[in-house]
Amino acid sequence: MSYSTSALIMLAAGLGIPVLAALNAALGQFLGSPVAAVTVLLCVACSAIFIILLTTSSLSFARLAEAPRHLFLAGLLVTFYILSITAIAPHFGVGNAVFFVLLGQLISAAVVDHFALFGASGSPLSLTRSLGLGVMALGVWITQQA
């Protein structure tokens, strides 16, 4: 996959995060339960990805039992993210919630890349990269100022 195709897909994913936050926060308020809203969201997501799996991939669950257990923490992390944004965004604001999520992503991405954690390709945290991350964080902060 080309760099530009990958960049566009990730841009689309990023565009979806605030929409996801707003929609699920509204569902949580409508249902009176952020936990119920997250449950519905994850059921819809599970159904969608299962259909995609069945139509595009060979089922390769045979090696699942061999996978290192720490790799399954990703499921807990996505659940934590969705539940926290669903519960907090209605009171904190979608923009504020996403701002702190983005700030956390910048910090976490720099650490994961610097130490090549979890099989990521390594990318040392140079002074130039640190400056770029700081500029990005400042830009995200500026967008949230009144």
Buried (B, 14 or more C-beta within 10 A) or exposed (E): EEEEEEEEEEEEEEEEBBEBBBBBBBBBBEEEBBEBBBBBBBEEEEEEEEEEEEEEEEEEEEEEEEEEEEEEEEEEEEBEBBBBBBBBBBEBBBBEBBBBBBBEBBEEEBEBBBEEEEEEEEEEEEEEBEEEBEEBBEEBEEEEEE
